[in-house]
Amino acid sequence: MEKFILAFVVGGAICVLGQILIDVFRLTPAHMTVSLVVAGAILGGLGLYEPLIKFAGAGASVPISSFGNSLVSGALAEAEKNGIVGVLTGIFEVTSAGISSAIIFGFMASLIFKPKG
């Protein structure tokens, strides 16, 4: 039960941070999303995001900030193996399933509903 509460509190705190960015700093949702991805990438690069995931579980691994952490951790892991080329391949290797899913499900939704634009 304690894990669920921690996940709820940490995930909720990340969402509150995003809402503060929108309301107080008047950021658009796109700017807020990019800010959370960059924050996750920075925390991942500093080695601080993995302990947060171990502490909060899904509360830290599900929000968009985890995507930034995934980008950086994949790039760093492959850079150790393959040098500078590994930075690019690592980013795509770790995140390709999520990006592909978003494209496929977005396309399927556009077939079902009437997209605007």
Sequence and secondary structure as in RCSB ss.txt:
>XXXX:A:sequence
MEKFILAFVVGGAICVLGQILIDVFRLTPAHMTVSLVVAGAILGGLGLYEPLIKFAGAGASVPISSFGNSLVSGA
LAEAEKNGIVGVLTGIFEVTSAGISSAIIFGFMASLIFKPKG
>XXXX:A:secstr
 HHHHHHHHHHHHHHHHHHHHHHTS   HHHHHHHHHHHHHHHHHTT HHHHHHHHTHHHHSSTHHHHHHHHHHH
HHHHHHHTHHHHHHHHHHHHHHHHHHHHHHHHHHHHHS    
